[in-house]
Amino acid sequence: MAERVFTVEEANALLETVRPLAERMVAHRQALARAMERQERIEGSVRGNGGGISPEEAAAAAAAVSEEADAVARCLDQIHRLGVVVKDLDTGLVDFPAVRGEEEIFLCWQVGEDEIRYWHGREEGFAGRKELPL
């Protein structure tokens, strides 16, 4: 295993840094979805008959999509640099690589949870979450 490995205590301590990043990531992902919907509506109007859409409005919609996508990417990068794996952009689900005996596992946390209370095997994912302790 070449990645960083966390104990439950280390992962919970790192939540002080990960939590605000994950919360921002989720907020930017939601804003990105809204911006993409707006851009699609504008593009649909333009494809139809122009719909009275100004070039500035189309450009602003495209810029909003780009800005939010960049913000999501920055959050992702910062979280990954900490050794944490992002599993779901929409819910802020992240995994901290860990070891249980000889087994490689993930300590599992998502936005809205107070602390890390779950773990799962590498192949199990969210559906296979089990309560701590290991």
C-alpha positions, 0 to 999 in steps of 0.5 A: 500500500503506497498511500497514507494509512490512518488510524481512527484517531488520526482520521478524526483529527484530520476531519478538522481540515477535511470537513470544511473542504468537503462541505465547500466541495458539496456546495460548489458541486450543487452550484455547478449542477445549477449552473449547468442546468442554466447553461443547458436552458440557454443553449436550448433557447439559442438552438431553438430560435435564439430566445432573446438570449444575449451573448453576454448572458450565454458567456456568463452562464459558461463562466459560472460553469467553469468557475464552479467546476474549478472550485470543485477541482480545487477542493478535490485536489486539497482533499487528495493531497491529505491522503483522503479519497473522495468517493461522492462529490454530491454527498461529500463522502470520503474514505481514509485508507486504514488497516484492520489486522492485515486487511486494507480497509477504508474509514468512512465519513460523509458531510453531516456526520460528527466523526468517523463512526464507520469502516468498510472493506476495499471492495464493499463501498458505502453499502458495506459500512460497519460501525466502529470499533474495528 
